Amino acid sequence: MRTASRPLLGAIAVVAVAGALGCSTMTADRGVVRTYYIAADEVEWDFAPSGRNLISGADWDSIQRPFVEPGPQHVGLRARKALYREYTDSTFATLKPRPSEWEHLGYLGPLIRAVVGDTIRVVFRNNTTFPSSVHPHGVFYAKDSEGAPYQDGTDGAMKADDGVPTGGTHVYTWPVPERAGPTEHEGSSAFWMYHSHTNEVADVNAGLMGPMIVTRRGSADAEGRPTDVDREVVITFAEMDENSSRYLEHNIRTYATDPRHLRIVNVFGVPVVGPEAQYNFKETLNGFVFGNLPMPRMEVGDRVRWYIMGTTNFEMHAPHWHGNTAVAGHMRTDVLSVLPMQMVVADMVPDNPGEWLFHCHVGNHLRMGMEGKYVVVPRGQLAAR
């Protein structure tokens, strides 16, 4: 039988908990208010920082080349993106360093953590040139913290969260009730996401998306991490459609080889640049193609929790691990199914050391670079998390 959840908010006590991810303040009911300072920043992104195909170790072949090299009306490996980035405080003057174990997050925003009974508080600054927001999945929110504009019967202050203007700041408050955590049939943590929903398709393709993990009460350490897991990995099988990005015109004019005669047309509501539009699709893992994802590392025998999700385009993915198996939905497997914006949790105890391929098994996605690697080393060769 499920235990009744405690009240979500209580009087703030004077006890402060130092968390590695965001600021935390203990409440009187033993829940924690976890504060994150997150900005939407404009960044010039590189889908393959090495400039090479790190899967094959060879030069780009004739199929790959149009997707990685710029053409007259399409981008190559570089494009302007809008990314969520974490700062140390409300001045938004100093970026918070990303720990080495989370370098693989790539374009994704900072990992937001909470425990059932906590409250998440996101102080959001919009540094982009367009209105944007932060919309969460799974957790509780009132209308002033939903981050999505539509006719919902509210007005005034209740609409300020829908699209924060350039240079503006908004505080989103999300209590974490029992229904945001894992069920009794799941493991110790549940996986959610957050993303901008002001213009959802354009915002997500611009890059505004991040992960959120909620741990069961009594199963977390002070930072909110599940205590029965040794290592965690978050991978987004992200089809990034530069045709649908907020920055299409900028990117074509900046990175295409002959943008002088740029002509953007509208096809089924999507702005495209003609026949070359297909090459503006980037099939990525966390924003990286052809093995440029920083490789997650783990030891034989580690309890590894993989959090896998998709993005908002017309997508179907088949994530496949080489070398090891995982358990997802109470089934042993080495291939998952991921649909648009779906979130899946898989637990692995690797028993096979090596450098292993992790990729999408959809043929076109594989050919276009939706592949990376993960590393399993013998026991005792990595530092504890």
C-alpha positions as CSV (number, residue, x, y, z in Angstrom):
1,M,0.0,0.0,0.0
2,R,1.3,3.4,-0.9
3,T,2.2,5.7,2.0
4,A,0.4,9.0,2.2
5,S,2.7,11.8,1.1
6,R,3.7,14.6,3.4
7,P,2.6,18.2,2.8
8,L,4.7,19.6,-0.1
9,L,5.4,23.0,1.4
10,G,6.3,24.0,5.0
11,A,7.8,26.8,6.9
12,I,11.4,27.3,5.9
13,A,13.9,26.3,8.5
14,V,17.4,27.7,8.9
15,V,19.1,24.5,7.9
16,A,20.9,24.7,4.5
17,V,21.9,21.7,2.5
18,A,24.8,22.1,0.2
19,G,23.9,20.4,-3.1
20,A,26.2,19.8,-6.0
21,L,23.3,20.5,-8.3
22,G,21.5,23.7,-7.5
23,C,21.0,25.4,-4.1
24,S,18.9,23.5,-1.5
25,T,17.1,24.7,1.6
26,M,15.5,22.3,4.1
27,T,11.8,22.9,5.0
28,A,10.2,22.2,8.3
29,D,8.5,19.0,7.0
30,R,11.9,17.6,5.9
31,G,11.3,18.3,2.2
32,V,13.8,20.4,0.4
33,V,13.5,23.5,-1.7
34,R,16.0,23.0,-4.5
35,T,16.8,26.2,-6.4
36,Y,18.4,26.3,-9.8
37,Y,19.5,29.4,-11.7
38,I,19.1,28.6,-15.3
39,A,19.4,30.9,-18.4
40,A,18.6,30.4,-22.0
41,D,21.8,31.4,-23.8
42,E,22.7,31.6,-27.4
43,V,25.7,29.4,-28.3
44,E,27.5,28.4,-31.5
45,W,27.2,24.6,-31.4
46,D,29.4,22.0,-33.0
47,F,27.8,18.6,-33.7
48,A,31.3,17.0,-34.1
49,P,34.0,18.9,-32.2
50,S,36.7,16.5,-33.4
51,G,35.8,17.2,-37.0
52,R,36.0,13.4,-37.6
53,N,33.9,10.3,-37.7
54,L,35.0,8.7,-34.4
55,I,32.9,5.5,-35.1
56,S,34.6,4.5,-38.3
57,G,37.9,6.3,-37.8
58,A,37.7,7.2,-41.5
59,D,37.0,10.3,-43.5
60,W,33.3,11.2,-44.2
61,D,31.9,8.9,-46.9
62,S,29.7,10.0,-49.8
63,I,26.5,9.4,-47.8
64,Q,27.6,11.2,-44.7
65,R,29.3,14.2,-46.4
66,P,26.1,16.2,-47.2
67,F,25.0,16.0,-43.6
68,V,28.3,17.2,-42.1
69,E,29.6,19.6,-44.7
70,P,27.8,22.9,-45.4
71,G,26.3,23.5,-48.9
72,P,24.8,26.5,-50.7
73,Q,21.6,26.4,-48.6
74,H,22.3,24.1,-45.7
75,V,24.5,24.0,-42.6
76,G,27.2,21.5,-41.8
77,L,28.5,20.7,-38.3
78,R,28.0,24.2,-36.8
79,A,24.9,26.1,-36.0
80,R,23.6,28.7,-33.5
81,K,21.5,27.1,-30.7
82,A,19.7,28.3,-27.7
83,L,20.7,26.2,-24.7
84,Y,19.7,26.1,-21.0
85,R,22.8,26.7,-18.9
86,E,23.2,26.8,-15.1
87,Y,24.6,29.7,-13.2
88,T,25.8,30.0,-9.6
89,D,23.3,32.7,-8.5
90,S,20.6,35.2,-9.5
91,T,23.1,37.6,-11.0
92,F,23.7,35.2,-13.8
93,A,27.3,36.3,-14.0
94,T,29.1,33.0,-13.5
95,L,28.4,29.7,-15.2
96,K,28.3,26.7,-12.9
97,P,30.9,24.2,-14.1
98,R,29.5,20.9,-15.3
99,P,30.9,17.9,-13.5
100,S,33.0,15.6,-15.6
101,E,30.6,12.7,-15.1
102,W,27.9,14.8,-16.9
103,E,30.0,16.1,-19.8
104,H,28.0,13.6,-22.0
105,L,24.9,15.8,-21.5
106,G,26.1,17.9,-24.4
107,Y,23.5,20.4,-25.6
108,L,21.0,19.4,-22.8
109,G,20.3,21.8,-20.0
110,P,21.5,21.1,-16.4
111,L,20.2,18.0,-14.7
112,I,17.5,19.0,-12.2
113,R,17.1,16.7,-9.3
114,A,14.4,16.3,-6.6
115,V,13.1,13.8,-4.1
116,V,9.4,13.2,-3.6
117,G,8.2,15.8,-1.1
118,D,10.6,18.5,-2.3
119,T,9.9,21.7,-4.2
120,I,11.9,22.7,-7.3
121,R,12.4,26.4,-7.8
122,V,13.9,27.5,-11.2
123,V,15.0,31.1,-11.5
124,F,15.0,31.6,-15.2
125,R,16.7,34.3,-17.3
126,N,16.0,34.6,-21.0
127,N,19.2,35.8,-22.8
128,T,17.9,34.8,-26.3
129,T,16.4,37.1,-28.9
130,F,12.9,35.5,-28.7
131,P,10.4,34.8,-25.9
132,S,11.0,31.4,-24.2
133,S,9.9,29.5,-21.1
134,V,10.6,26.4,-19.0
135,H,7.8,23.8,-19.1
136,P,8.3,20.7,-16.9
137,H,6.9,17.1,-17.3
138,G,5.6,15.0,-14.4
139,V,5.8,17.5,-11.5
140,F,3.1,19.7,-10.1
141,Y,2.7,23.3,-11.3
142,A,0.2,26.1,-11.0
143,K,-0.7,28.2,-14.0
144,D,2.0,30.8,-13.2
145,S,4.7,28.0,-13.6
146,E,3.4,26.0,-16.6
147,G,5.5,27.8,-19.2
148,A,3.0,27.2,-22.1
149,P,0.8,29.8,-23.8
150,Y,-2.7,28.8,-24.7
151,Q,-6.2,29.9,-23.9
152,D,-6.6,28.5,-20.4
153,G,-8.9,31.1,-18.8
154,T,-6.1,33.0,-17.0
155,D,-4.6,36.4,-17.6
156,G,-2.3,39.0,-16.0
157,A,0.4,37.5,-13.7
158,M,-0.7,34.0,-14.5
159,K,0.5,34.5,-18.1
160,A,4.0,35.8,-17.3
161,D,5.5,32.4,-17.4
162,D,4.2,31.6,-20.9
163,G,6.9,33.5,-22.8
164,V,9.6,35.3,-20.8
165,P,10.8,38.3,-23.0
166,T,14.4,38.9,-24.0
167,G,16.3,40.0,-20.9
168,G,13.4,39.0,-18.6
169,T,13.4,36.8,-15.5
170,H,10.7,34.5,-14.1
171,V,10.6,32.1,-11.1
172,Y,9.0,28.7,-11.8
173,T,7.9,26.8,-8.7
174,W,7.2,23.0,-9.0
175,P,6.2,21.0,-6.0
176,V,7.1,17.3,-6.3
177,P,4.2,15.1,-5.2
178,E,4.1,11.3,-4.9
179,R,2.8,11.0,-8.5
180,A,6.0,12.6,-9.8
181,G,8.1,9.8,-8.3
182,P,8.5,6.2,-9.4
183,T,5.6,3.7,-8.7
184,E,6.1,0.7,-6.4
185,H,6.8,-1.3,-9.6
186,E,9.7,0.8,-10.7
187,G,13.2,1.4,-9.5
188,S,14.1,4.2,-7.1
189,S,14.0,7.1,-9.6
190,A,11.7,8.5,-12.3
191,F,12.8,10.3,-15.4
192,W,11.2,13.6,-16.7
193,M,12.2,16.4,-18.9
194,Y,11.8,20.2,-19.2
195,H,11.8,22.3,-22.3
196,S,10.6,25.7,-23.7
197,H,7.0,25.6,-24.8
198,T,6.5,29.2,-26.0
199,N,6.8,27.9,-29.5
200,E,7.4,24.3,-28.7
201,V,8.6,23.0,-32.1
202,A,10.9,26.0,-32.8
203,D,12.2,26.2,-29.2
204,V,13.1,22.5,-28.9
205,N,14.8,22.5,-32.3
206,A,16.7,25.6,-31.2
207,G,18.0,23.4,-28.3
208,L,16.0,24.4,-25.2
209,M,15.6,21.0,-23.5
210,G,16.9,19.4,-20.3
211,P,16.6,16.3,-18.0
212,M,14.9,16.0,-14.6
213,I,15.2,13.0,-12.2
214,V,12.9,12.5,-9.2
215,T,13.9,9.9,-6.6
216,R,11.7,8.1,-4.2
217,R,11.6,9.4,-0.6
218,G,13.9,7.4,1.6
219,S,16.0,6.3,-1.4
220,A,18.1,9.5,-2.0
221,D,21.2,11.1,-0.6
222,A,21.4,14.8,0.3
223,E,21.8,15.8,-3.3
224,G,18.8,13.8,-4.4
225,R,20.7,11.0,-6.1
226,P,19.3,7.5,-5.8
227,T,21.4,5.6,-3.3
228,D,21.0,2.2,-4.9
229,V,22.6,3.4,-8.2
230,D,26.4,3.7,-8.8
231,R,26.3,5.7,-12.0
232,E,23.7,7.5,-14.1
233,V,23.6,8.3,-17.9
234,V,21.2,10.6,-19.7
235,I,20.9,10.3,-23.5
236,T,18.5,12.1,-25.8
237,F,18.0,10.6,-29.2
238,A,17.6,14.1,-30.6
239,E,16.6,14.6,-34.2
240,M,17.5,18.3,-34.5
241,D,15.7,19.9,-37.4
242,E,17.5,23.1,-38.2
243,N,14.7,23.9,-40.6
244,S,12.4,24.3,-37.6
245,S,14.9,26.1,-35.4
246,R,14.5,29.7,-34.4
247,Y,17.8,30.3,-36.1
248,L,17.3,28.9,-39.5
249,E,17.9,32.2,-41.4
250,H,20.9,33.1,-39.2
251,N,22.5,29.7,-39.6
252,I,22.0,29.6,-43.4
253,R,23.4,33.1,-43.8
254,T,26.3,32.4,-41.4
255,Y,27.3,28.8,-42.2
256,A,26.0,27.9,-45.7
257,T,28.4,28.2,-48.6
258,D,26.3,30.4,-50.9
259,P,23.4,32.1,-49.0
260,R,23.2,35.1,-51.4
261,H,20.0,33.8,-53.0
262,L,18.4,32.5,-49.8
263,R,14.7,31.8,-50.2
264,I,12.8,30.2,-47.3
265,V,9.5,28.6,-48.2
266,N,6.7,27.2,-45.9
267,V,5.9,23.5,-46.3
268,F,3.1,22.2,-44.1
269,G,3.9,25.0,-41.6
270,V,7.7,24.3,-41.6
271,P,10.1,26.9,-43.1
272,V,12.5,25.1,-45.4
273,V,15.1,26.2,-47.9
274,G,14.2,23.9,-50.9
275,P,15.6,20.5,-51.8
276,E,18.6,20.9,-49.5
277,A,16.4,21.1,-46.5
278,Q,16.9,17.3,-45.8
279,Y,20.6,18.0,-45.0
280,N,19.5,20.4,-42.2
281,F,18.4,17.3,-40.2
282,K,21.0,16.3,-37.6
283,E,20.4,12.9,-36.0
284,T,22.3,13.2,-32.7
285,L,22.9,11.8,-29.3
286,N,22.7,14.8,-27.0
287,G,23.6,17.1,-29.9
288,F,26.6,15.0,-31.2
289,V,27.0,12.9,-34.3
290,F,29.2,10.1,-35.4
291,G,30.7,9.2,-32.1
292,N,31.5,12.7,-30.9
293,L,29.4,12.2,-27.7
294,P,31.7,12.2,-24.7
295,M,31.8,8.5,-23.8
296,P,30.0,7.6,-20.5
297,R,32.3,5.4,-18.4
298,M,31.4,2.6,-15.9
299,E,32.9,-0.4,-14.2
300,V,32.0,-4.1,-14.5
301,G,29.4,-4.7,-11.8
302,D,28.3,-1.1,-11.4
303,R,24.6,-0.5,-11.0
304,V,24.1,1.9,-14.0
305,R,20.8,3.6,-14.6
306,W,20.3,4.9,-18.2
307,Y,17.7,7.6,-18.8
308,I,16.7,7.7,-22.4
309,M,14.4,10.2,-24.2
310,G,13.3,11.5,-27.6
311,T,12.6,15.0,-28.8
312,T,9.6,16.7,-30.5
313,N,9.9,15.9,-34.2
314,F,8.5,13.0,-36.3
315,E,10.7,10.5,-34.6
316,M,11.0,6.8,-33.8
317,H,14.2,5.5,-32.3
318,A,15.6,2.1,-31.4
319,P,18.5,2.6,-29.0
320,H,20.8,-0.4,-29.0
321,W,23.7,-1.3,-26.7
322,H,26.4,-3.4,-27.9
323,G,28.2,-5.7,-25.5
324,N,25.8,-5.6,-22.5
325,T,22.1,-5.9,-21.7
326,A,19.7,-3.8,-19.6
327,V,16.3,-4.2,-17.9
328,A,13.5,-1.8,-19.0
329,G,9.8,-2.3,-18.1
330,H,10.7,-5.6,-16.3
331,M,12.1,-7.0,-19.5
332,R,15.7,-8.0,-20.4
333,T,16.7,-6.3,-23.6
334,D,19.5,-4.6,-25.6
335,V,17.1,-2.5,-27.8
336,L,14.6,0.0,-26.5
337,S,11.7,1.8,-28.3
338,V,11.5,5.6,-28.0
339,L,8.8,7.8,-29.5
340,P,8.7,11.6,-29.6
341,M,9.2,13.1,-26.2
342,Q,9.0,9.6,-24.6
343,M,11.1,9.0,-21.4
344,V,12.4,5.5,-20.7
345,V,14.5,4.2,-17.7
346,A,16.8,1.2,-18.1
347,D,19.0,-0.5,-15.5
348,M,22.3,-2.2,-16.5
349,V,24.9,-4.1,-14.5
350,P,27.6,-4.4,-17.2
351,D,29.6,-7.6,-17.2
352,N,31.5,-7.2,-20.4
353,P,34.5,-4.7,-20.4
354,G,35.3,-2.8,-23.6
355,E,34.5,0.2,-25.7
356,W,31.0,-0.4,-27.0
357,L,28.7,1.0,-29.6
358,F,25.5,2.7,-28.6
359,H,23.3,3.8,-31.5
360,C,19.9,4.1,-33.0
361,H,18.9,1.0,-35.1
362,V,16.7,3.0,-37.5
363,G,18.6,2.8,-40.7
364,N,18.5,6.4,-41.8
365,H,19.4,7.6,-38.3
366,L,22.4,5.3,-38.2
367,R,23.6,6.5,-41.6
368,M,23.2,10.1,-40.5
369,G,25.3,9.7,-37.4
370,M,23.0,8.8,-34.5
371,E,25.7,6.7,-32.8
372,G,28.1,7.0,-29.9
373,K,30.1,4.8,-27.6
374,Y,30.2,3.9,-23.9
375,V,33.1,2.4,-22.0
376,V,33.1,-0.5,-19.4
377,V,36.4,-1.0,-17.5
378,P,37.4,-3.7,-15.1
379,R,36.3,-3.4,-11.4
380,G,38.2,-0.8,-9.4
381,Q,39.5,1.4,-12.2
382,L,37.2,4.3,-11.8
383,A,36.7,6.7,-8.9
384,A,33.4,6.4,-7.0
385,R,30.9,9.0,-8.0
